[in-house]
Amino acid sequence: MKKTILFLIFVFGACGYSFGQAIPENPTPGMCYVRCITPDEFREVTETVVITPSFTELRVIPATYREVTERVVIREASVEYVYVPAVYETVQMTYASREGAADLEVVPAEFVTETETFTMKQATTKWEYVLMEDCNPDVDGDCMVACFVEYPEETRTIETQRLVSDATTRERSGNTVESTYSKRVIRTPARYEEREIPAEYGTITRWVVDQPARVESVTVPAVTETIARQELVAQGGMAVWEEIDCDLVLTPNILPILYELNSAALTPEARDIIDTYLLALMQESPGLRIEIMSHTDSRGSAAYNLELSQQRAQSVVDYLVANGINRNRLEAKGFGETRLKNHCAEGVQCTEAEHQENRRTEFRIIQE
């Protein structure tokens, strides 16, 4: 008994409920319980709905036509201009192949010789003392004679050149060398001659109105349809406990669905699996809400895999809805390659079976 109580405590704790909340009465050992909100109850009623009321329809009787032929101008008369090229003749032209250039001759400068006398030393006078011959003075200076001597001026005559005319040049004429070349000159200039182009005619066929369009009125009867609709009988919302196998609550449950490569379409085998695992469960427990989780392997880009997994999860939801399950009871979630079950990450060499282990669809019960 003690082991049974401990087991039930573990189960309710795993399902996300505390003992502060109401718990189901007379629980079965080894089972889990999910608190669900009872759905609304509906009944089916039929009524006739006017889809389109009776109305007057206007019908247009199209116009009738008859065929006529006409002669028309398909090309108007015009003129064209014909180019007549210029006529040339060849003449000989004389030109100076080498111009006669004047040579320059240098006329040297002219000079005249002149003389010029320069005073090299001016005339001077001075006293000079001379000792007299045969004189034996008793006293120094007795035999000295003072003479006043005059020295004449010293001059020098130098020849110089005076410029009469500076150096100049004079021209000496040269001869011009002439040659000839051929030149084509216009004898008759180019011109345009005008020529007439006559009009061209053709025959066309056209349809003209024989009788104009008219309108006729027709009464169109009303269109009705008998529809079946759901009418609320009892408001849901009461919390009840659903007994569920613990394996469906504690861990995500794998649906062995195999998809075609790069496809989210459900194969006939996949539909059988959904019928067995999910459709029967949700029909037996109308209060359950289920989350569909799809995954891919690591091959392909992360963004592509995320989108593909979302499409695959949504395809399961759409199938269940088509088989009578309320869409509000279902959620679709794609995880791409973010939750690999083995080592086969991007770039890792793996077998196809190992990749298939990651390419899976799971479901779990969503608790209120």
C-alpha angles and dihedrals in degrees: 000000000000091000090051093053092049091050092052091049090054093048096051091045091053092049089060102252131120128213088248086078127069114276129205118269121241095009119196114242112247095023131105126222128214121198108227135181112242112242125240116267119232137183126208118243129178129216139167115249125194103234096180123009122225111276144164115261120204114215120198116219102209122232121262123231139203129207122245132175126218137185110235138178108255093177124022122225113263144154130252129205118226117204116230110195123227122266117231135197130195122241131176117243125200121218137170105258089182123017121223105248123196114241118222121230121197118232107201124227118268124227136185124211118237135172127229127188118216126195103236095180128007122233113269140181130208143159118260128188119223126189111230117237120245092015121132104190120204091203125039109261099025093109095044119110120200113217126187103220127195120208115201126230118274118220138177129204117214129189114231134186118232118201111240098174131000124236116279140172132236130198126246114196123238132206124256118230114217131200137174136228135188119253129187110219129186113261095172118017122229117267145173121243118206118228127183121238112201122225120264123221135201141175123249132191119216138169119238127191112271097175121007122236119272138191128238124188123223127183111233114204121233119271117223134182132196110225134188115220137178117250120194111247102168130013113238128206102108113133114238133171120246117202108228135178106257091231088067093055110035099053137018110270117227119229107208092226117153115203126200114254111286091354135117095192117121117238121216088256090054091052090052090052092050091049091052100043106028115012094056092045094052092045092051093046107037092179096061123108118204133201116209113209121190129189138187135205121257097263114110129026120315092240092051093048092049092053093045092051091050090052091050093050090047092051089059091049092049091050093052092047090051087055096055104275115136110246090224088069093060137069127186121209128176120200100179111199096332096104107046115175095209143022096282097117123155112301094016116123109238138162122253089251091055091050090048090058089064094042095080144131121221137182135200135183115255111220121216 
